[in-house]
Amino acid sequence: MTGREPRVIVIGAGVAGITTAYVLRERGFTDVTVLEKGSDVGGVWYWNHYPGLRCDVPSQVYQFGFAPKADWQHTWATGTAIQRYHRDVVDQLGLTSLIRLNTEVTDAEWDEQHRWTVTTAAGEQLIADFVICATGVLHHPFTPDIPGLADFAGPVVHTARWDDDLDTAGKRVAVIGTGSTGVQVVSALQPDAASIDHYVRSAQWILWAPMSFRQLPGVAAVLSRFPKLHRRIYRLMALGGSALLTDVTTRPSWRRRAVQAYARACLRILVRDKELRAKLEPDYQPLCKRQVISGSYYRAIRAANADLVTDGIAEVTPRGIRTADGAHRDADVIVLATGFHAHNYMRPMRLIGRNRIDIDDVWAKGPRAYRMTAIPGFPNLFTVLGPNSPTGSISLQYTSELTAGYIAQWLEKFRAGELTTIEVTDQATTRFNDDVATAMGPTVWNTGCNSWYLTEDGAVDLWPFDRTTMSAMLGSPDPADFHLG
């Protein structure tokens, strides 16, 4: 078998795609093309730019290990700052030439010649030996099927497709949906709105934190002057935070109880009105859902122009929203903070594997993969931040770097002529998913709440292990788990 340079197509230029492009280039691969449907890089940070958007991970942790940034303005960065950081990383590391923007992939099909044909929305067809789906998790907006929504007379905007020309000042604003997005957009729009109604189907526990806190003076200068110190601090923060959060989320420890007690205390102390507090108090344990962090929401929802609406929505009328109790509230603008199709991953892209199997059929009951990276029936295809990659304890950047390095090892075997095709076995995939299900038992996500973490068959689509386990699983390929050709 003769080796050759693999032709690699990476789909997506967010955190996962940028990381993959960088890692593959550093490992000496020369035929790498990144296809991105947006007009700029950044993934979720490109598509989302609604008012109040911030990352709920501290800035000095939410960055690439290979591109630390010293001069963040805030301890928790704004969406705009994070998007600009991704663009700067691509430019400064010379990755621009690898990335094709405004290029949406609609189809990818494996053929008998052991290659992938990738088709774009423009009808162009590209041939690749390997396809790497770095499409992330939160990028396909979910719009609820509410009767009458299409008949509303005013603007209806989803937070993931925000209209920057929309002016909500002095308007009656209705925000549908909770979670981090709903909390952030209500906090941002409330001060200037004539009124703001927050429609909440399921209340969220909120941890108070000073999200707008500026990075301490002098920090950027010190970290810029001493880059080795900066990298060491980054590693310590990432490792320490990961160890703490792993203990909080995966084991019923005293640390978990302490964080849960803090969530309850935030509500009790910051919302003195007993009636409002009762409406804001969830009926499940704190941390069971994706945790919301805010330093302003409780203040915003207490304001005279704000109202928390917990009655179900019956219909949208041309003038506003009618709830199940028959009450009608007028609105000038409706904001949908209703999240994403969180388990789509590369879909709705049409993906056809060996023997013409369709990813929609394979994942009919929910996404299923081997160690976040490979899917039975789809040779020479890998995922970065694929199924089970969302985690409450390990940064997406670290997960992406580790996964990209794992994939690079397989590509090196191809380049060395050791193999032509790679396909994970169904047995190995089943074994991994059984281990995930067992490990999920004591986690906080398995304590009885309905969240976007749950797949169609009720499985929790998260990583239930610690950082050490992830590093071991993705340290080096195990040929016994694969069909090699």
C-alpha positions in Angstrom: 0.0 0.0 0.0 1.4 3.4 -1.0 0.9 6.4 1.1 -0.2 9.8 -0.2 -1.3 13.2 1.0 -4.9 12.9 2.2 -7.4 15.3 0.8 -9.3 16.7 3.8 -12.5 18.7 3.9 -13.4 20.3 7.2 -17.0 21.5 7.5 -17.4 24.5 9.8 -15.2 27.4 10.9 -16.2 27.8 14.5 -14.2 26.7 17.5 -14.0 23.1 16.2 -13.1 24.0 12.6 -10.5 26.6 13.5 -8.8 24.2 15.9 -8.9 21.4 13.4 -7.4 23.5 10.6 -4.6 24.7 13.0 -3.8 21.2 14.3 -3.7 19.6 10.9 -1.5 22.3 9.4 0.9 22.0 12.3 1.1 18.3 11.7 2.2 19.0 8.2 -1.0 18.2 6.2 -1.1 20.4 3.1 -4.4 19.5 1.4 -6.9 20.9 3.9 -10.0 22.9 3.0 -12.4 24.4 5.5 -15.9 25.1 4.2 -18.0 27.6 6.2 -21.6 28.6 5.3 -21.3 32.0 7.0 -19.6 35.1 5.8 -17.1 35.0 8.6 -15.5 32.6 11.0 -16.6 32.1 14.6 -19.5 29.7 14.4 -22.0 30.4 17.1 -20.3 33.7 17.8 -20.8 34.8 14.2 -24.5 33.8 14.0 -25.4 35.1 17.5 -25.2 38.9 18.1 -28.3 39.7 20.1 -28.2 42.4 22.8 -26.6 41.4 26.0 -24.7 38.4 24.6 -21.9 37.2 26.8 -20.0 34.0 27.3 -20.7 32.3 30.7 -17.1 31.0 30.8 -14.4 33.4 32.0 -12.5 35.0 29.2 -9.1 33.7 30.3 -10.4 30.1 30.0 -12.6 30.5 26.9 -9.7 30.7 24.4 -7.6 28.4 22.3 -4.6 26.9 24.2 -2.5 27.7 21.1 -3.6 31.3 20.9 -3.9 32.9 24.4 -5.3 36.4 24.5 -4.1 38.7 27.3 -6.1 41.8 26.7 -9.7 40.8 27.2 -11.7 43.9 28.3 -14.0 41.9 30.6 -13.8 38.9 32.9 -16.7 37.5 30.9 -16.3 38.5 27.3 -19.1 39.9 25.1 -20.1 38.0 22.0 -18.6 40.8 19.9 -15.2 40.4 21.6 -15.2 36.7 21.1 -16.1 36.9 17.5 -13.3 39.4 16.9 -10.9 37.1 18.8 -11.7 34.2 16.4 -11.2 36.4 13.4 -7.9 37.6 14.8 -6.7 34.1 15.5 -7.4 33.0 11.9 -5.6 36.0 10.5 -2.6 36.0 12.9 -2.0 32.2 12.5 -2.3 32.3 8.7 -5.3 30.1 8.5 -7.3 32.4 6.2 -6.1 30.7 3.0 -7.5 27.3 4.2 -11.0 28.7 4.7 -13.7 29.2 2.1 -16.5 31.4 3.5 -20.1 31.6 2.1 -19.9 28.0 1.2 -22.6 25.8 2.6 -22.3 22.1 2.4 -25.6 20.4 1.5 -24.5 16.8 0.7 -21.6 14.5 1.4 -21.6 11.0 -0.1 -19.2 8.0 0.2 -18.7 6.0 -2.9 -17.2 2.6 -4.0 -13.9 4.3 -4.9 -13.3 5.0 -1.2 -13.8 8.8 -1.4 -16.2 11.4 -0.4 -18.0 13.7 -2.8 -19.0 16.9 -1.0 -21.6 19.1 -2.7 -22.2 22.8 -1.9 -25.4 24.9 -2.1 -23.9 26.4 -5.3 -23.8 23.0 -6.9 -20.0 22.7 -6.7 -18.6 19.2 -6.1 -15.4 18.5 -4.2 -13.6 15.2 -3.8 -12.0 14.3 -0.4 -10.4 11.3 1.2 -11.6 12.4 4.6 -14.4 14.6 5.8 -14.3 16.2 9.2 -17.6 17.6 10.5 -16.8 20.5 12.8 -20.3 21.9 12.7 -20.7 22.2 16.4 -23.9 21.9 18.4 -25.8 25.2 18.7 -26.3 26.6 15.2 -29.7 25.6 13.8 -32.3 27.9 15.5 -35.5 26.2 16.9 -38.7 28.1 16.1 -41.7 26.9 18.2 -44.9 26.0 16.5 -47.2 28.6 18.1 -50.6 29.2 16.5 -50.8 32.6 14.9 -47.0 33.4 15.1 -46.9 34.1 11.3 -49.8 36.6 11.6 -48.1 38.9 14.2 -48.2 42.4 12.8 -44.8 43.4 14.2 -41.3 42.1 13.9 -40.5 38.5 15.1 -36.8 37.9 15.6 -34.9 34.8 16.8 -31.9 35.6 19.0 -29.7 33.5 16.8 -30.6 35.6 13.7 -30.9 39.0 15.3 -31.7 42.0 13.2 -29.2 44.7 14.1 -31.6 47.4 12.7 -34.3 46.4 15.1 -35.1 49.2 17.6 -36.8 48.0 20.8 -36.5 51.3 22.7 -39.9 52.5 23.8 -41.6 49.3 22.5 -43.6 46.7 24.2 -41.4 43.6 23.9 -42.4 40.0 24.4 -39.5 37.5 25.0 -40.4 33.9 24.6 -38.0 31.3 26.2 -35.6 31.2 29.0 -32.2 29.8 29.5 -29.1 31.9 29.2 -30.3 33.6 26.0 -33.6 34.6 27.4 -32.1 35.9 30.6 -29.4 37.9 28.7 -31.8 39.5 26.2 -34.4 40.4 28.8 -31.6 42.0 31.0 -30.4 44.0 28.0 -33.7 45.2 26.6 -35.6 45.9 29.8 -34.1 49.3 30.7 -35.2 51.0 27.4 -38.4 49.1 26.7 -41.8 50.6 27.3 -42.6 47.2 28.8 -41.1 43.7 28.6 -43.0 40.4 29.2 -40.9 37.3 29.7 -42.8 34.2 28.8 -41.3 31.3 30.7 -42.5 27.7 30.4 -40.0 26.3 32.8 -38.2 28.5 35.4 -34.4 28.5 35.6 -32.0 28.5 38.5 -29.7 31.5 38.1 -26.3 31.9 39.7 -25.5 35.6 40.3 -22.1 36.8 39.0 -20.8 40.2 38.0 -20.8 39.4 34.2 -19.9 43.0 33.2 -16.9 43.1 35.5 -13.9 44.6 33.6 -10.6 42.7 33.7 -8.4 44.1 36.4 -6.1 47.0 35.4 -2.6 45.8 34.6 -3.5 42.2 34.0 -3.2 42.5 30.2 0.2 44.2 30.5 1.6 41.6 32.8 0.4 38.6 30.7 1.5 40.2 27.5 5.0 40.8 28.8 5.3 37.3 30.3 3.8 34.9 27.8 5.1 31.8 29.5 3.4 33.0 32.7 0.2 33.6 30.8 0.2 30.1 29.3 0.9 28.6 32.8 -2.0 30.6 34.3 -4.3 29.5 31.5 -3.4 25.8 32.0 -3.9 26.1 35.8 -7.3 27.9 35.4 -8.4 25.3 32.8 -7.3 22.3 34.8 -8.5 23.7 38.2 -11.9 24.7 36.7 -12.3 21.4 35.0 -11.5 19.4 38.2 -13.9 21.5 40.2 -16.8 21.4 37.7 -16.3 17.7 37.1 -16.8 17.1 40.9 -19.8 19.4 40.9 -21.5 17.9 37.9 -20.6 14.2 37.9 -20.7 13.3 41.6 -23.1 14.1 44.4 -20.4 15.8 46.4 -20.4 18.6 49.0 -19.3 20.9 46.2 -22.4 20.2 44.2 -24.5 20.8 47.3 -22.7 24.1 47.9 -23.3 25.4 44.4 -27.0 24.3 44.6 -27.3 26.1 47.9 -25.8 29.2 46.4 -28.4 29.1 43.5 -31.2 28.9 46.1 -29.7 31.8 48.1 -29.4 34.0 45.0 -33.1 33.7 44.4 -34.1 34.1 48.1 -31.8 37.2 48.6 -32.3 39.0 45.3 -36.0 38.5 44.9 -37.8 39.6 48.0 -41.3 39.6 46.5 -42.7 36.2 47.6 -45.2 35.9 44.7 -42.5 36.7 42.0 -40.0 34.4 43.8 -42.5 31.5 43.7 -42.9 32.0 39.9 -39.1 32.1 39.5 -38.4 29.0 41.6 -37.9 25.8 39.5 -39.2 22.4 40.5 -35.9 20.6 39.9 -32.4 20.6 41.4 -30.0 23.4 40.4 -27.5 22.5 37.7 -29.8 19.8 36.2 -30.1 22.0 33.1 -27.5 24.1 31.4 -26.7 26.5 34.2 -27.6 30.1 33.8 -25.3 32.8 35.1 -26.3 36.5 35.3 -25.6 39.6 37.4 -28.6 41.5 36.1 -31.7 39.3 35.4 -33.3 39.3 38.8 -33.0 43.1 38.9 -34.5 43.4 35.4 -37.5 41.2 36.1 -38.2 43.1 39.3 -38.5 46.4 37.4 -41.8 48.2 37.1 -41.9 47.7 33.3 -41.2 44.0 33.5 -43.6 41.0 33.9 -42.8 37.3 34.2 -45.5 35.2 32.5 -45.7 31.6 33.4 -49.0 30.7 31.9 -48.7 28.7 28.7 -49.1 30.5 25.3 -52.3 29.7 23.6 -51.8 31.8 20.5 -50.1 34.8 19.0 -52.5 37.4 17.6 -51.7 40.3 15.3 -51.5 42.6 18.3 -49.8 40.4 20.9 -50.0 37.1 22.8 -52.9 35.3 24.4 -52.1 32.9 27.2 -54.0 29.8 28.3 -55.8 31.7 31.1 -57.4 33.9 28.4 -55.4 37.0 29.2 -54.1 39.0 26.2 -50.9 41.1 26.4 -50.2 43.6 23.6 -46.7 43.6 22.0 -44.9 45.5 19.4 -42.0 43.1 19.0 -41.6 39.3 19.7 -38.2 37.9 20.5 -37.8 34.2 20.3 -35.1 33.0 22.7 -36.1 29.4 22.0 -32.7 27.8 21.4 -31.6 25.4 18.8 -32.0 21.9 17.3 -29.3 20.9 19.7 -28.8 17.3 18.4 -28.6 18.0 14.7 -24.9 18.4 14.5 -24.0 18.3 10.8 -27.7 17.9 9.8 -29.7 19.0 7.8 -26.8 18.3 5.6 -27.5 15.1 3.7 -24.9 12.5 4.7 -24.7 9.2 2.9 -22.3 6.5 4.1 -21.4 2.9 3.2 -24.1 1.0 1.3 -26.0 4.3 1.0 -27.0 4.5 4.6 -28.4 7.9 5.6 -27.4 9.7 8.8 -31.1 10.5 9.4 -31.9 6.8 9.6 -28.9 6.0 11.7 -29.7 8.7 14.1 -33.5 8.3 14.1 -33.6 7.9 17.9 -30.8 10.4 18.6 -27.1 11.0 17.8 -24.7 8.1 18.6 -21.0 8.0 18.0 -17.7 6.6 19.3 -15.8 8.8 21.7 -17.4 11.9 20.1 -15.4 11.3 16.8 -16.6 8.4 14.6 -19.9 6.9 13.4 -20.4 3.3 12.3 -21.2 3.0 8.6 -19.4 6.3 7.7 -15.8 5.5 6.7 -13.1 8.2 6.7 -15.5 10.6 8.4 -14.8 12.2 11.8 -16.6 14.7 14.0 -15.1 17.3 16.2 -17.4 18.4 19.0 -19.7 15.6 17.9 -22.2 13.5 20.0 -21.5 13.6 23.8 -19.0 16.5 23.4 -21.1 19.1 25.2 -19.7 19.2 28.7 -20.2 21.1 31.9 -16.6 20.6 33.0 -14.2 20.6 30.1 -13.6 23.5 27.7 -14.7 23.1 24.1 -11.4 24.4 23.0 -9.5 21.6 24.9 -11.9 19.0 23.6 -11.5 20.3 20.0 -7.7 20.3 20.3 -7.6 16.8 21.7 -10.0 15.4 19.1 -8.2 17.1 16.2 -4.9 15.6 17.4 -6.6 12.2 17.6 -7.9 12.5 14.0 -4.5 13.7 12.8 -3.0 10.4 14.0 -5.3 8.4 11.7 -4.5 10.8 8.8 -0.8 10.1 9.4 -1.4 6.4 9.0 -3.1 7.1 5.7 -0.3 9.3 4.6 2.2 6.6 5.6 0.4 4.0 3.4 -0.8 1.9 6.4 -4.5 2.2 5.4 -6.9 3.6 2.9 -10.2 3.4 4.9 -11.1 3.7 8.5 -14.5 2.9 10.0 -15.4 2.4 13.6 -17.1 -0.9 14.5 -20.7 -1.0 15.8 -19.5 -3.0 18.8 -17.0 -0.4 19.9 -19.6 2.3 19.5 -22.1 0.4 21.5 -19.6 -0.3 24.2 -18.7 3.4 24.5 -22.4 4.5 24.6 -23.1 1.8 27.3 -20.2 3.3 29.4 -21.7 6.7 28.9 -25.1 5.6 30.1 -23.6 4.0 33.2 -21.4 7.0 34.0 -24.4 9.3 33.6 -26.2 7.8 36.6 -24.7 9.9 39.4 -24.4 13.1 37.3 -26.5 16.2 38.1 -28.0 16.0 34.6 -29.7 12.8 35.5 -31.7 14.2 38.5 -35.0 14.6 36.7 -35.5 17.6 34.6 -36.3 18.2 30.9 -33.5 20.0 29.1 -32.0 20.3 25.7 -29.4 17.8 26.8 -31.9 15.0 26.3 -32.1 13.2 22.9 -35.3 11.8 21.3 -34.9 8.5 23.3 -34.2 10.2 26.6 -30.4 9.8 26.7 -28.3 12.7 28.0 -26.1 13.9 25.2 -23.2 15.1 27.4 -19.7 14.0 28.4 -20.0 12.3 31.9 -16.3 11.6 32.4 -13.4 13.7 33.6 -10.6 15.4 31.7 -8.2 12.5 32.4 -10.6 10.0 30.9 -11.1 12.1 27.8 -7.4 12.5 27.3 -6.9 8.7 27.7 -9.7 7.9 25.2 -8.4 10.3 22.6 -4.7 9.9 23.3 -4.0 7.4 20.6 -6.2 5.4 18.2 -7.1 1.8 19.1 -7.1 -0.2 15.8 -9.1 -3.0 17.5 -12.1 -0.7 17.5 -12.0 -0.1 13.8 -12.4 -1.8 10.4 -9.2 -0.8 8.5 -8.9 -1.3 4.8 
